[in-house]
Amino acid sequence: MLSLKGKLMHYVMTWLRLTNRPTIKLYRGFGNPDKLIIFGHVLRRSALPRKRYRDNSLVNLLAVIRLFLVKPQPHAFVRVRCVGHVVETHTEADGFFRVEIILDEPLLPGQYPVTAEFVSQMLTPETILGTGTGQVYIPSPTTYGCISDIDDTFLISHSSTITKRLLVLLTENAHSREPFDGVVSHYQLLAEANSGPNDRNPFFYVSSSEWNLYDYILEFSEKNGLPEGIYLLNQIKRLSQVLQTGKSKHLTKFDRIASILETYPDMQFILLGDDSQQDPTIYETVVRHYPKQVRCVYIRQVNQTNRSATQDLVDKIQQAGVTCCYFRNSSIAQEHSLQVGLVAS
């Protein structure tokens, strides 16, 4: 029988749509015919999916806050199964895990199912405490791939001003927020650029936003018709860290981008970002390290104070032989894509 404290906690958990049932959250993985990369979190507490979207600031506030009430499961033993392979690993301190599967035989392009189990090592016989399912994606061998930031690149976020960013994040929802004008049509054209009649160029969304916001961002992207893709976000945060949302570990972004480029060495990439934070610096570094794999760089102008420093980095990218468009409106970026032959008119 629950104590008064237990009953109160149960009521709060139900009201906020939280669960204390161990959960494995698998994100969409990616790979090539010879290697698969699969990643996810094991959580002791997690938020149930949001069912309704209402234009109510208090409801939106609670809906976002509960995403930061998660409790990761550190050092959990995880068993991942995919295409006949079984890989075992342990989660990191924040509950995150990442595995690579080296394939015995090459796989054709497509999506393949993944399952993962959170297994107790303290009980005999072995006990499965939680399970998760997902997919891993092998893109077709198209000429181009696209790597895009999220906040202030296609999603209006005011990232350079923490108060404005928090106000938008905490009072709006994935259905009420807006993309920049013209950005969706530009991205759709890039997804089809030189890809052939039945294929689409893969999209990778690499952001400093936390994994807490994965479902939020995915819902926004699907609602607005952005190309389906792989999302590589930043370290999960707790409620006490919510004021630092989107503000940490930008340099790990280079590592995530490098992993993508090294997985697809025969593909050229289009990089899309903005000047609100560190995208120009990171993309200039990517161009220096992988000059033959970068076809074009797009940087959106959103922060006047960063204009001069960003232009210097744009000049360095162009001096390295990579075309770069520093633009205010997506119509200018789309026109540039036409001019350089990325997309057809």
Secondary structure, DSSP 8 states (H G I E B T S, - for coil): ---HHHHHHHHHHHHTTEE-S-EEEE--EEEETTEEEEEEEEEEEEE-------S-HHHHHHHHHGGG--EE-TT-EEEEEETTEEEEEE--TTSEEEEEEE-SS---SEEEEEEEEEEESSSSS-EEEEEEEEEEEE----SEEEEE--BTTTB---TTSHHHHHHHHHH--TTT--B-TTHHHHHHHHHHTT--SS----EEEEEEEEGGGHHHHHHHHHHHT---EEEEEE----GGGGGGTT-S-TTHHHHHHHHHHHH-TT-EEEEEEESSSSHHHHHHHHHHH-GGGEEEEEEE---GGGHHHHHHHHHHHHHTT-EEEEESSHHHHHHHHHHTTSS--
